[in-house]
Amino acid sequence: MSVRYLAASILFAAACGGSTGEAPDRTEDAVIEIEYIAHAAFLFRAEDGTELLIDPYASRVWLGYDWPTGIEPDAILITHPHYDHDAGRFRGAPFPWSEIVPVVDAPGVQQFGDFTVTGIEGRHADPYGKEFGQRNTLMVVEAHGVRIAHLGDNGPLTASMLAGLGRVDVLLIPGDGVDHILSQTTTAEIIAALDPRVVIPMHYRLPDLEADPESPSDLGEVDPWLEGRGPVRMMGSHTATFGWTQLPEGREYVVLEHAPYVSGTEVAGR
């Protein structure tokens, strides 16, 4: 264990009354299913059937494709109020879910079925998000002994952010060929500090859904970002499962396809 990671673990333990982020319920056969929708939006599914949706995007705002119908999660996690992460809620767009669906968009700890969700105060990467104070909530989703961190559009991680994140097994991080959110240097620093077993890139251009080559502006594809990183596992699917005993021994980069029910021509259903 690195000195930096040990220090973060100790700080996290102090903040949580002695917990180090080590889960007591590591069930060998239990897995979390991660379903990639598109952009930075994912569904997490636990063994008890609980579904969490994180960072839904608004249809045809900057991105050239629609939000699909038929996604009805048990709770929605929002890292920050940009239209490509909050379904346009901050801009006053109609929110696709009823008021009875819980929305987590701030730091704190909440339980949804098998999932424990921990929000940690972060900061949106420069120079974006100044209209809402650059707030960004780092989200850790944990079940069955596996800890998944979704960084939203966070910039460099501070010591307090690292302490709050604790151990990370699966890291969801912005990764595109033009460094839209994170520079290569900052990306390398984050991955080295968190030392995840699995890294899943997100927030990159999807050419088969983006008909206009000039839009979305300043967003690159994932392939250049993957160069020099490895091993890389191209799933050829929009889902993957991760269990405590199934995590790779070394670091692995996993690339998911976007969901087949996402359409660049018309609103499609799941």
C-alpha positions as CSV (number, residue, x, y, z in Angstrom):
1,M,0.0,0.0,0.0
2,S,1.4,3.4,-1.0
3,V,2.1,6.1,1.7
4,R,-0.3,8.4,-0.1
5,Y,-3.1,5.8,-0.2
6,L,-2.5,4.9,3.4
7,A,-2.8,8.5,4.5
8,A,-6.0,8.9,2.6
9,S,-7.4,5.7,4.2
10,I,-6.5,7.0,7.7
11,L,-8.2,10.3,7.1
12,F,-11.2,8.6,5.6
13,A,-11.4,6.3,8.7
14,A,-11.3,9.2,11.0
15,A,-14.1,11.0,9.1
16,C,-16.3,7.9,9.2
17,G,-15.7,6.9,12.8
18,G,-13.2,4.2,12.1
19,S,-14.3,2.7,8.8
20,T,-11.5,2.5,6.2
21,G,-13.9,1.9,3.3
22,E,-13.3,-1.9,3.6
23,A,-16.6,-3.5,3.1
24,P,-17.7,-6.2,5.5
25,D,-20.1,-7.9,3.1
26,R,-17.8,-9.2,0.4
27,T,-19.9,-11.9,-1.0
28,E,-18.0,-14.1,-3.4
29,D,-20.9,-14.7,-5.8
30,A,-22.5,-11.2,-5.7
31,V,-21.8,-8.7,-8.4
32,I,-22.7,-5.2,-9.4
33,E,-23.8,-4.8,-13.0
34,I,-22.7,-1.6,-14.7
35,E,-24.8,-0.6,-17.8
36,Y,-23.4,2.3,-19.9
37,I,-26.1,4.4,-21.4
38,A,-24.0,7.1,-23.1
39,H,-21.8,10.1,-22.3
40,A,-21.4,10.0,-18.5
41,A,-24.7,8.2,-17.8
42,F,-24.6,4.7,-16.2
43,L,-27.0,2.4,-14.5
44,F,-25.7,0.4,-11.5
45,R,-27.7,-2.8,-10.6
46,A,-27.2,-4.7,-7.4
47,E,-28.1,-8.3,-6.6
48,D,-31.4,-7.3,-4.9
49,G,-32.5,-5.6,-8.2
50,T,-31.9,-2.0,-6.9
51,E,-31.0,0.3,-9.8
52,L,-29.2,3.6,-9.5
53,L,-28.9,6.0,-12.4
54,I,-26.1,8.5,-12.5
55,D,-25.7,11.7,-14.6
56,P,-28.5,11.5,-17.1
57,Y,-28.1,13.9,-20.0
58,A,-30.6,16.2,-21.7
59,S,-31.7,15.3,-25.2
60,R,-30.0,17.2,-28.0
61,V,-28.4,19.8,-25.8
62,W,-24.7,19.9,-26.9
63,L,-24.8,16.2,-27.4
64,G,-26.4,15.1,-30.7
65,Y,-28.6,12.3,-29.4
66,D,-31.7,11.7,-27.2
67,W,-32.3,10.5,-23.7
68,P,-34.1,7.2,-24.0
69,T,-37.5,6.5,-22.5
70,G,-38.2,3.6,-20.2
71,I,-35.4,4.0,-17.6
72,E,-37.0,4.0,-14.2
73,P,-34.3,3.8,-11.5
74,D,-34.8,3.5,-7.7
75,A,-32.7,6.7,-7.3
76,I,-30.9,9.2,-9.4
77,L,-27.4,10.5,-8.7
78,I,-26.3,13.9,-10.2
79,T,-22.7,15.0,-9.8
80,H,-23.3,18.6,-11.0
81,P,-25.9,20.7,-12.7
82,H,-24.7,20.8,-16.3
83,Y,-27.2,19.8,-18.9
84,D,-25.2,16.8,-20.0
85,H,-25.2,15.4,-16.4
86,D,-28.5,16.5,-14.8
87,A,-31.0,16.0,-17.7
88,G,-31.3,19.8,-18.0
89,R,-32.8,20.2,-14.5
90,F,-30.7,23.3,-13.6
91,R,-31.8,25.0,-16.8
92,G,-35.4,24.3,-16.1
93,A,-36.0,21.5,-18.6
94,P,-38.7,19.0,-17.8
95,F,-37.2,16.3,-15.5
96,P,-38.0,12.9,-17.0
97,W,-38.8,11.4,-13.5
98,S,-41.5,11.9,-10.9
99,E,-40.9,13.7,-7.7
100,I,-41.1,10.4,-5.7
101,V,-37.8,9.2,-7.2
102,P,-35.0,10.3,-4.8
103,V,-32.3,12.5,-6.3
104,V,-28.9,12.7,-4.7
105,D,-26.9,15.7,-5.8
106,A,-24.9,16.7,-2.7
107,P,-22.4,15.3,-0.3
108,G,-23.6,12.8,2.3
109,V,-24.3,9.1,2.8
110,Q,-27.5,7.3,1.8
111,Q,-28.7,3.7,1.5
112,F,-30.7,2.3,-1.4
113,G,-31.3,-1.4,-1.1
114,D,-27.9,-3.1,-1.3
115,F,-26.2,0.1,-2.3
116,T,-24.5,2.6,-0.1
117,V,-24.0,5.9,-1.9
118,T,-21.4,8.4,-0.6
119,G,-21.2,11.9,-2.0
120,I,-18.0,13.8,-1.5
121,E,-17.5,17.5,-2.0
122,G,-15.4,18.1,-5.1
123,R,-14.8,20.9,-7.6
124,H,-15.6,21.1,-11.3
125,A,-12.6,21.2,-13.6
126,D,-11.5,24.6,-14.8
127,P,-12.7,26.7,-16.5
128,Y,-16.3,25.3,-16.6
129,G,-19.2,25.4,-14.2
130,K,-18.7,28.9,-12.9
131,E,-22.4,29.6,-13.3
132,F,-23.0,27.3,-10.3
133,G,-19.9,27.8,-8.4
134,Q,-18.0,24.9,-10.0
135,R,-19.6,22.5,-7.5
136,N,-19.2,18.8,-8.3
137,T,-20.1,15.9,-6.1
138,L,-17.8,12.9,-6.4
139,M,-20.0,9.7,-6.0
140,V,-19.0,6.4,-4.5
141,V,-21.4,3.6,-5.0
142,E,-20.7,0.4,-3.0
143,A,-22.3,-3.0,-2.8
144,H,-21.1,-6.6,-2.3
145,G,-17.7,-5.3,-1.3
146,V,-17.1,-3.4,-4.6
147,R,-16.6,0.3,-4.5
148,I,-17.3,2.3,-7.7
149,A,-16.3,6.0,-8.0
150,H,-17.9,8.3,-10.6
151,L,-15.9,11.6,-10.8
152,G,-18.4,13.6,-12.7
153,D,-16.5,16.5,-14.2
154,N,-14.1,17.0,-11.3
155,G,-10.7,18.5,-11.8
156,P,-7.6,17.5,-9.8
157,L,-8.2,15.7,-6.6
158,T,-7.2,17.3,-3.3
159,A,-6.2,15.5,-0.2
160,S,-9.6,15.8,1.3
161,M,-11.2,14.4,-1.8
162,L,-8.9,11.5,-1.8
163,A,-9.7,10.9,1.8
164,G,-13.4,11.0,1.2
165,L,-13.2,8.6,-1.8
166,G,-11.2,6.0,0.2
167,R,-10.6,2.7,-1.6
168,V,-11.7,2.7,-5.2
169,D,-12.0,-0.6,-7.1
170,V,-13.7,0.7,-10.3
171,L,-13.1,4.2,-11.5
172,L,-15.3,6.0,-14.0
173,I,-13.3,9.0,-15.3
174,P,-13.6,11.5,-18.2
175,G,-11.3,10.4,-21.0
176,D,-11.3,11.8,-24.5
177,G,-8.7,12.5,-27.1
178,V,-8.6,16.3,-26.7
179,D,-8.5,16.5,-22.9
180,H,-11.9,18.3,-22.7
181,I,-12.1,17.8,-18.9
182,L,-8.8,16.4,-17.6
183,S,-5.3,16.8,-19.0
184,Q,-3.2,13.7,-19.4
185,T,-1.1,14.8,-16.5
186,T,-4.1,15.2,-14.2
187,T,-5.6,11.9,-15.4
188,A,-2.3,10.1,-14.6
189,E,-2.2,11.7,-11.1
190,I,-5.8,10.7,-10.3
191,I,-5.3,7.1,-11.4
192,A,-2.0,6.8,-9.6
193,A,-3.5,8.2,-6.4
194,L,-6.7,6.1,-6.4
195,D,-5.0,3.0,-7.7
196,P,-8.2,1.4,-9.0
197,R,-8.3,-2.2,-10.4
198,V,-10.6,-1.2,-13.2
199,V,-10.8,2.1,-15.1
200,I,-13.8,2.9,-17.3
201,P,-13.5,6.0,-19.5
202,M,-16.6,8.1,-20.1
203,H,-17.6,11.6,-21.4
204,Y,-16.2,11.2,-24.9
205,R,-17.5,11.6,-28.4
206,L,-19.7,8.8,-29.8
207,P,-19.3,9.1,-33.6
208,D,-22.1,6.8,-34.6
209,L,-24.5,9.0,-32.6
210,E,-23.1,12.4,-33.5
211,A,-24.1,13.3,-37.1
212,D,-22.4,16.7,-37.0
213,P,-18.6,16.4,-37.1
214,E,-18.3,19.9,-35.5
215,S,-20.6,19.1,-32.6
216,P,-20.3,18.6,-29.7
217,S,-17.5,21.1,-29.8
218,D,-14.2,20.4,-27.9
219,L,-15.0,16.8,-27.3
220,G,-12.8,14.0,-28.6
221,E,-13.1,10.3,-29.1
222,V,-11.9,7.7,-26.7
223,D,-9.3,5.8,-28.9
224,P,-6.6,8.5,-28.7
225,W,-7.0,8.6,-24.9
226,L,-6.4,4.9,-24.7
227,E,-3.1,5.0,-26.5
228,G,-0.3,4.1,-24.1
229,R,-2.7,2.6,-21.6
230,G,-3.3,-1.0,-21.0
231,P,-4.3,-3.7,-20.9
232,V,-7.5,-2.5,-22.6
233,R,-10.6,-4.7,-22.7
234,M,-13.1,-3.7,-25.3
235,M,-16.3,-5.3,-24.0
236,G,-18.3,-5.2,-27.2
237,S,-21.3,-4.7,-25.0
238,H,-22.9,-1.9,-22.9
239,T,-22.9,-4.0,-19.7
240,A,-20.2,-5.5,-17.4
241,T,-20.4,-7.1,-14.0
242,F,-17.9,-6.7,-11.2
243,G,-17.6,-8.8,-8.1
244,W,-15.0,-8.8,-5.3
245,T,-13.4,-12.0,-6.4
246,Q,-13.7,-11.1,-10.1
247,L,-11.6,-7.9,-10.0
248,P,-8.3,-8.2,-12.1
249,E,-5.1,-8.6,-10.2
250,G,-3.5,-5.6,-12.0
251,R,-5.1,-2.5,-13.5
252,E,-7.3,-3.0,-16.5
253,Y,-9.0,-0.4,-18.8
254,V,-12.5,-1.5,-19.7
255,V,-14.4,0.2,-22.6
256,L,-18.1,-0.3,-22.8
257,E,-20.3,0.3,-25.9
258,H,-23.1,2.8,-25.5
259,A,-26.5,1.3,-25.0
260,P,-28.2,0.1,-28.2
261,Y,-31.4,1.8,-27.2
262,V,-29.8,5.3,-27.5
263,S,-30.6,6.9,-30.8
264,G,-29.1,9.8,-32.7
265,T,-32.2,10.2,-34.9
266,E,-35.2,9.9,-32.7
267,V,-36.2,9.2,-29.1
268,A,-36.0,5.5,-28.5
269,G,-37.1,3.3,-25.6
270,R,-35.1,1.0,-23.4
